[in-house]
Amino acid sequence: MKILKTIQKVPGGMMVVPLLLGAILNTIAPNFLEIGGFTTALFKNGALPLIALFVLCMGAQIDIKKAGIPLYKGVSLTAVKLLMGVLIGGGVGRAFGPAGILGLTPLAIISAMTNSNGGLFAALTGQYGDATDVGAVSILSLNDGPFFTMIALGATGMAKIPLIAFVAVLVPIVLGFILGNLDEDWRKLLAQGQTLLVPFFAFPLGAALDFRTVVQAGIPGILLGVITVLVTGLGGYYTYKLFGGQKAVGASIGTTAGNAVGTPAAIAAADPSLASIAAVATAQIAASVIVTAILCPLLVSYLDKKDKNKKAIA
């Protein structure tokens, strides 16, 4: 049976499929994973430690030796991604409070819009850009995980994040960064965690959801995905005009990273007052992961053809 390959055919499948399976099991048999031992530790309560290990693995992939134009591009795109998420999510939070508008919570908006799919970015820039575009992923990978989201929520006053919580999130990233830059073998070893850990922390995240919540969050989640593609994708596109190169690849940041699904749980752990909306935000982000994975490549392809047609006419 080709189970893995089938899952990989689904956009964001390694994250979304286990998450939905966990939600289905929790909906039809909520006590099944409460039997204790390894079962409960891994499949019910294992999300946070596994996310922490995942973040450490991601930190190890940030190469300090990559500088110059890739650094400039990476910083610019990361800043645009963060700024767009903060402006829109913060605006919704100030105007409508934690419950948000049209079913979309500020927590979901900021989490989805400030995180980008590094693998998809690398693939799209490899197809439509050049080596300096691909190299920007080493900086863009900084937005993986909850750290920037915590900064955004704290800065906008939508969450009370104590300083020690920022430090606690940063420690695994820094440790991974140090290991990866001191020893290339550590970087290669930890790189495997980027793929291996995702389904295993996705399942317990899903096991904290009621499947009815996922269904109810579907339409707002689709809307969140469309907004993320258009706002952050076009933001990256116009930012790339500063470089006078292949502007279309700038739109490659218009995605939601699969690991962003774990961000609400990490935020709620730091600020328990957000626990009541974390489940809804998680479901909305899961939908956004799928939508952006489908629409972003289409947007990049469209913009690339548009730019080439303009050059041909000129």
JOKA-V668615 format. One record per residue. SS is DSSP state (a for helix, b for strand, c for the rest). PHI is phi in whole degrees, 0 to 359 (999 if undefined). Layout:
ss->SS phi->PHI
ss->SS phi->PHI
//
This chain:
ss->c phi->999
ss->c phi->264
ss->a phi->294
ss->a phi->298
ss->a phi->296
ss->a phi->294
ss->a phi->296
ss->a phi->292
ss->c phi->287
ss->c phi->279
ss->c phi->304
ss->c phi->67
ss->a phi->301
ss->a phi->295
ss->a phi->264
ss->a phi->287
ss->a phi->296
ss->a phi->299
ss->a phi->299
ss->a phi->292
ss->a phi->297
ss->a phi->297
ss->a phi->293
ss->a phi->297
ss->a phi->298
ss->a phi->292
ss->a phi->283
ss->a phi->270
ss->c phi->214
ss->c phi->299
ss->c phi->264
ss->a phi->299
ss->a phi->272
ss->a phi->260
ss->c phi->279
ss->c phi->92
ss->a phi->62
ss->a phi->297
ss->a phi->300
ss->a phi->291
ss->a phi->299
ss->a phi->271
ss->a phi->267
ss->c phi->244
ss->c phi->247
ss->c phi->272
ss->a phi->298
ss->a phi->298
ss->a phi->297
ss->a phi->288
ss->a phi->296
ss->a phi->300
ss->a phi->294
ss->a phi->300
ss->a phi->297
ss->a phi->298
ss->a phi->298
ss->a phi->295
ss->a phi->300
ss->c phi->291
ss->c phi->272
ss->c phi->279
ss->c phi->266
ss->c phi->293
ss->c phi->282
ss->c phi->279
ss->c phi->221
ss->c phi->71
ss->a phi->300
ss->a phi->303
ss->a phi->296
ss->a phi->299
ss->a phi->295
ss->a phi->298
ss->a phi->297
ss->a phi->298
ss->a phi->292
ss->a phi->297
ss->a phi->295
ss->a phi->297
ss->a phi->301
ss->a phi->293
ss->a phi->298
ss->a phi->299
ss->a phi->296
ss->a phi->292
ss->a phi->297
ss->a phi->285
ss->a phi->297
ss->a phi->295
ss->a phi->297
ss->a phi->296
ss->a phi->296
ss->a phi->291
ss->a phi->278
ss->a phi->235
ss->c phi->83
ss->c phi->300
ss->c phi->286
ss->c phi->75
ss->b phi->221
ss->c phi->56
ss->c phi->84
ss->b phi->267
ss->c phi->271
ss->a phi->302
ss->a phi->300
ss->a phi->292
ss->a phi->299
ss->a phi->294
ss->a phi->298
ss->a phi->285
ss->a phi->279
ss->c phi->266
ss->c phi->251
ss->c phi->236
ss->c phi->280
ss->a phi->298
ss->a phi->295
ss->a phi->292
ss->a phi->300
ss->a phi->297
ss->a phi->293
ss->a phi->290
ss->a phi->291
ss->a phi->294
ss->a phi->276
ss->a phi->250
ss->c phi->239
ss->c phi->226
ss->a phi->298
ss->a phi->291
ss->a phi->290
ss->a phi->298
ss->a phi->297
ss->c phi->295
ss->a phi->295
ss->a phi->295
ss->a phi->270
ss->a phi->299
ss->a phi->294
ss->a phi->297
ss->a phi->276
ss->c phi->289
ss->c phi->94
ss->c phi->271
ss->a phi->299
ss->a phi->295
ss->a phi->296
ss->a phi->296
ss->a phi->298
ss->a phi->297
ss->a phi->294
ss->a phi->292
ss->a phi->292
ss->c phi->272
ss->c phi->78
ss->c phi->275
ss->c phi->214
ss->c phi->262
ss->c phi->260
ss->c phi->294
ss->a phi->305
ss->a phi->296
ss->a phi->292
ss->a phi->298
ss->a phi->298
ss->a phi->297
ss->a phi->286
ss->a phi->286
ss->a phi->304
ss->a phi->299
ss->a phi->297
ss->a phi->295
ss->a phi->299
ss->a phi->297
ss->a phi->301
ss->a phi->295
ss->a phi->299
ss->a phi->295
ss->a phi->271
ss->a phi->278
ss->c phi->215
ss->a phi->298
ss->a phi->294
ss->a phi->296
ss->a phi->299
ss->a phi->294
ss->a phi->297
ss->a phi->287
ss->a phi->300
ss->c phi->295
ss->a phi->293
ss->a phi->298
ss->a phi->262
ss->a phi->297
ss->c phi->281
ss->a phi->305
ss->a phi->295
ss->a phi->280
ss->a phi->266
ss->a phi->290
ss->a phi->297
ss->a phi->295
ss->a phi->297
ss->a phi->294
ss->c phi->291
ss->c phi->264
ss->c phi->252
ss->c phi->264
ss->a phi->303
ss->a phi->297
ss->a phi->292
ss->a phi->297
ss->a phi->296
ss->a phi->297
ss->c phi->276
ss->a phi->303
ss->a phi->296
ss->a phi->300
ss->a phi->295
ss->a phi->298
ss->a phi->300
ss->a phi->299
ss->a phi->296
ss->a phi->297
ss->a phi->298
ss->a phi->298
ss->a phi->297
ss->a phi->289
ss->a phi->287
ss->a phi->282
ss->a phi->296
ss->a phi->291
ss->a phi->298
ss->a phi->293
ss->a phi->299
ss->a phi->286
ss->a phi->297
ss->a phi->292
ss->a phi->299
ss->a phi->297
ss->a phi->263
ss->c phi->65
ss->c phi->251
ss->c phi->284
ss->a phi->296
ss->a phi->301
ss->a phi->291
ss->a phi->298
ss->a phi->289
ss->a phi->293
ss->a phi->276
ss->c phi->282
ss->c phi->228
ss->c phi->247
ss->c phi->293
ss->a phi->301
ss->a phi->287
ss->a phi->295
ss->a phi->299
ss->a phi->276
ss->a phi->296
ss->a phi->304
ss->a phi->296
ss->a phi->292
ss->a phi->293
ss->a phi->296
ss->a phi->293
ss->a phi->277
ss->c phi->228
ss->a phi->301
ss->a phi->293
ss->a phi->265
ss->a phi->299
ss->a phi->292
ss->a phi->253
ss->a phi->296
ss->a phi->295
ss->a phi->296
ss->a phi->299
ss->a phi->300
ss->a phi->295
ss->a phi->296
ss->a phi->294
ss->a phi->301
ss->a phi->294
ss->a phi->295
ss->a phi->303
ss->a phi->293
ss->a phi->299
ss->a phi->292
ss->a phi->295
ss->a phi->274
ss->a phi->279
ss->a phi->299
ss->a phi->301
ss->a phi->294
ss->a phi->295
ss->a phi->298
ss->a phi->297
ss->a phi->297
ss->a phi->294
ss->a phi->295
ss->a phi->296
ss->a phi->298
ss->a phi->293
ss->a phi->293
ss->a phi->295
ss->a phi->296
ss->a phi->294
ss->a phi->295
ss->a phi->292
ss->c phi->292
//
